[in-house]
């Protein structure tokens, strides 16, 4: 089982070598309530690869560990902020020092935004808005997220070199002292066999 302290201390390296699959579902207790909750990471036998990043290794694939994130307490659990999803709704969570990490459900069209309010306090939003035809209304989401200085929208994360569709995203927030940073993993799901496309930081 991975050490969450490793994610906090070196998020970029951790997320390039460990794909996190969020399995906290809308039917489960407390799903729609943002805040600090208990989570665990478990290995369910999934496989994942990514392209190497070195001068030589970039021509080869490398194995990536796959970990399932679940909302459950008990031995081996730890605290994390949870920022939920609902259709045609925007959830907001205030991030402070009650936990060192934050998660949202997997993203494939929603928008995310965050603001630094100073003194170690941040706020983050996860929004969804659809047109009458059932498509993502990104223009409306951009308007609804204007309260945040930094945002991430579908058109920014649903494209990647070598992939044209079926991209999913795991978004992770990490606290370091009085600062929060936010990263996202872009990946493809091929019926339980995954390919990690990229890891990026959400920046202004």
C-alpha positions as CSV (number, residue, x, y, z in Angstrom):
1,X,0.0,0.0,0.0
2,X,1.4,3.4,-0.9
3,X,2.3,5.9,1.8
4,X,0.2,9.1,1.5
5,X,3.1,11.0,3.0
6,X,4.9,10.2,-0.3
7,X,2.1,11.8,-2.3
8,X,2.3,14.9,-0.1
9,X,6.0,15.3,-0.3
10,X,6.5,14.6,-4.0
11,X,3.1,14.7,-5.7
12,X,4.4,14.9,-9.3
13,X,6.6,11.8,-8.9
14,X,3.9,9.9,-7.0
15,X,1.2,10.6,-9.5
16,X,3.4,9.5,-12.5
17,X,3.9,6.1,-10.9
18,X,0.6,5.5,-9.1
19,X,-2.8,5.8,-10.9
20,X,-5.6,6.6,-8.4
21,X,-9.1,5.4,-9.3
22,X,-11.8,7.1,-7.3
23,X,-14.5,4.6,-6.2
24,X,-16.7,6.7,-4.0
25,X,-20.2,6.4,-5.5
26,X,-23.3,8.7,-5.4
27,X,-25.4,6.0,-3.7
28,X,-22.9,5.7,-0.7
29,X,-23.5,7.5,2.5
30,X,-22.2,11.1,2.7
31,X,-21.2,11.2,-0.9
32,X,-22.8,14.6,-1.5
33,X,-21.4,16.2,1.6
34,X,-18.1,18.0,1.0
35,X,-15.5,18.0,3.8
36,X,-13.0,15.7,5.6
37,X,-13.6,12.0,5.4
38,X,-11.8,8.7,5.9
39,X,-10.3,7.0,2.9
40,X,-8.2,4.0,2.0
41,X,-6.2,2.9,-1.1
42,X,-6.2,-0.7,-2.1
43,X,-4.8,-2.8,-5.0
44,X,-7.6,-4.5,-6.9
45,X,-5.3,-6.1,-9.5
46,X,-5.7,-3.6,-12.3
47,X,-2.8,-2.9,-14.6
48,X,-1.5,0.3,-16.1
49,X,1.4,1.6,-18.2
50,X,2.8,4.9,-19.2
51,X,5.5,6.2,-21.6
52,X,8.9,6.7,-20.1
53,X,10.2,10.2,-19.7
54,X,14.0,9.8,-20.1
55,X,16.0,10.2,-23.3
56,X,15.9,6.4,-23.9
57,X,13.0,5.3,-21.7
58,X,10.5,7.5,-23.6
59,X,10.6,4.9,-26.4
60,X,9.4,2.3,-24.0
61,X,6.4,1.8,-21.6
62,X,6.7,1.6,-17.9
63,X,4.4,-0.1,-15.4
64,X,2.3,2.1,-13.1
65,X,0.7,0.9,-9.9
66,X,-3.1,1.2,-9.8
67,X,-4.8,2.1,-6.5
68,X,-8.6,2.2,-5.8
69,X,-9.7,5.0,-3.5
70,X,-12.6,4.2,-1.2
71,X,-14.4,6.1,1.5
72,X,-13.9,3.8,4.5
73,X,-12.3,4.0,8.0
74,X,-10.4,1.4,10.0
75,X,-6.9,0.2,9.9
76,X,-4.8,1.9,7.3
77,X,-7.2,4.7,6.7
78,X,-6.4,8.4,6.6
79,X,-8.1,11.8,6.3
80,X,-8.7,13.7,3.1
81,X,-11.0,16.4,1.9
82,X,-13.8,15.3,-0.4
83,X,-15.3,17.5,-3.2
84,X,-18.3,15.8,-4.7
85,X,-20.1,15.9,-8.0
86,X,-23.7,16.4,-9.0
87,X,-25.3,17.0,-12.4
88,X,-26.1,20.7,-13.0
89,X,-24.7,21.7,-9.6
90,X,-21.6,23.3,-8.2
91,X,-20.1,21.9,-4.9
92,X,-17.6,23.9,-2.9
93,X,-15.2,22.9,-0.1
94,X,-13.0,25.1,2.1
95,X,-9.5,23.6,2.5
96,X,-7.4,24.3,5.5
97,X,-5.2,22.1,7.6
98,X,-7.6,19.3,8.7
99,X,-6.1,17.1,6.0
100,X,-3.2,17.2,3.5
101,X,-4.9,15.8,0.4
102,X,-8.2,16.4,-1.5
103,X,-10.0,14.3,-4.0
104,X,-13.0,14.7,-6.4
105,X,-14.9,12.0,-8.4
106,X,-13.3,11.1,-11.7
107,X,-13.8,14.0,-14.2
108,X,-14.8,13.7,-17.8
109,X,-16.5,17.0,-18.5
110,X,-16.9,18.9,-15.3
111,X,-15.0,22.0,-14.3
112,X,-12.8,22.6,-11.3
113,X,-11.6,25.9,-9.8
114,X,-9.7,27.1,-6.7
115,X,-8.8,30.3,-4.9
116,X,-6.1,31.2,-2.3
117,X,-7.7,33.2,0.5
118,X,-4.4,33.7,2.4
119,X,-3.2,32.3,5.7
120,X,-3.4,28.7,4.4
121,X,-7.1,28.8,3.6
122,X,-8.2,27.8,0.1
123,X,-11.5,27.1,-1.5
124,X,-12.2,24.7,-4.4
125,X,-15.3,24.1,-6.5
126,X,-16.4,21.2,-8.7
127,X,-19.1,22.2,-11.2
128,X,-21.3,20.6,-13.8
129,X,-23.7,22.3,-16.2
130,X,-25.4,20.7,-19.2
131,X,-27.3,22.1,-22.1
132,X,-30.9,21.1,-23.0
133,X,-29.3,18.6,-25.4
134,X,-27.3,17.0,-22.6
135,X,-23.9,18.3,-23.6
136,X,-21.5,20.0,-21.2
137,X,-22.1,23.8,-21.2
138,X,-18.5,25.0,-20.8
139,X,-19.3,28.6,-21.5
140,X,-21.8,28.5,-18.6
141,X,-19.3,26.8,-16.4
142,X,-16.7,29.4,-17.1
143,X,-19.1,32.0,-16.1
144,X,-20.1,30.1,-13.0
145,X,-16.5,29.6,-12.0
146,X,-15.4,33.2,-12.4
147,X,-15.2,33.5,-8.6
148,X,-12.0,31.4,-8.8
149,X,-8.7,32.8,-9.9
150,X,-7.6,29.4,-11.4
151,X,-9.9,27.0,-13.2
152,X,-9.7,23.8,-15.3
153,X,-12.3,23.0,-17.9
154,X,-13.2,20.1,-20.2
155,X,-11.5,21.7,-23.3
156,X,-8.2,21.8,-21.3
157,X,-8.1,18.3,-19.9
158,X,-10.1,16.1,-22.4
159,X,-7.4,16.2,-25.0
160,X,-3.9,14.7,-24.9
161,X,-1.3,13.6,-27.5
162,X,-2.0,10.2,-28.8
163,X,-5.6,10.1,-27.5
164,X,-8.8,11.3,-29.1
165,X,-11.6,10.2,-26.8
166,X,-12.4,8.2,-23.6
167,X,-10.0,10.3,-21.5
168,X,-10.8,10.3,-17.8
169,X,-9.2,12.5,-15.1
170,X,-8.3,12.0,-11.5
171,X,-7.9,15.3,-9.7
172,X,-5.8,15.5,-6.5
173,X,-5.1,18.4,-4.2
174,X,-2.0,18.4,-1.9
175,X,-1.2,20.7,1.0
176,X,2.3,21.8,1.7
177,X,2.4,24.1,4.7
178,X,0.0,27.0,3.9
179,X,-0.2,26.3,0.2
180,X,-2.4,23.9,-1.7
181,X,-1.4,22.6,-5.2
182,X,-3.7,20.7,-7.5
183,X,-2.7,18.0,-10.0
184,X,-4.6,15.9,-12.5
185,X,-3.9,12.5,-14.1
186,X,-5.2,11.9,-17.6
187,X,-5.8,8.3,-18.4
188,X,-7.5,5.8,-20.7
189,X,-9.6,2.9,-19.4
190,X,-9.6,-0.1,-21.6
191,X,-11.9,-2.4,-19.6
192,X,-9.7,-2.5,-16.5
193,X,-6.4,-2.1,-18.3
194,X,-5.3,1.5,-18.0
195,X,-2.9,3.8,-19.8
196,X,-1.6,6.9,-18.0
197,X,-1.3,9.7,-20.6
198,X,-0.1,12.6,-18.5
199,X,0.2,14.3,-15.1
200,X,-0.2,18.1,-15.0
201,X,-0.5,20.7,-12.4
202,X,-3.6,23.0,-12.5
203,X,-2.1,26.5,-13.0
204,X,-3.3,29.9,-13.8
